[in-house]
Amino acid sequence: MDTRRLPDFGNSLEWNLVDRQTYTAVENGDGTYTPIPPKTWIIENSHVLQIGVKSSMAMPSWYTGAWVAQRLLMLPSTTSEFIANVQTCNYRLRLGVLNLVTFPKHQSTWMLYVKIPKWIKQALVEIWRYDGRDETVFDLGADDIQAAQFNQTTETIVFVAANPNRKGVVISNKGSEPLVLSTGVTLEADAYYETPFGFSGQITGAWVAPGAGYADVRDFL
């Protein structure tokens, strides 16, 4: 098996913490309580998450930790009677473990919706975002990768030269400052950018300020 065709899930540097919070249901004072309300997070430049829910008050027989969904902040038209919160899919998470969830690649920025069951009165929610390499370009016919790293600088760097045989490019900003690319994209720290399939042009870029870090560039041929 060519392991370059697989996501680099085993590399801890490619996982970034989105949030870790403990939530508690509200006691109403009359023996009842108000369940933990649904929670949302904005996810950028990633479609693979590890999501864990655990509770010190859970019974051993409980299985469901939460239901999660991807929601797109868009509408088909300004004449729609609905709000810009379009649900694409829904998954059930197992309680007490980290769940690896792959969401559809519909938008680079989207909303993660998490609903905790009403019988769970206390829950710790932990979310990790994967920012590493993706196998998508191989699915589109790439046969090889040319990988390179470039140290952070305010001087313009040629990340990849023009190449008519290219299938795609993935650039990850591992620097401490935003990285501005010649394609018109600005990558915040820990974000990545995938060119459209078949893009064959040159890509240059520079950071907005000096600092520590680098850009990881994968040229798929």
Summary of the structure (lengths in Angstrom):
residues: 221
radius of gyration: 20.6
end to end distance: 18.2
largest distance: 70.6
contacts: 605
relative contact order: 0.21
helix: 5%
strand: 47%
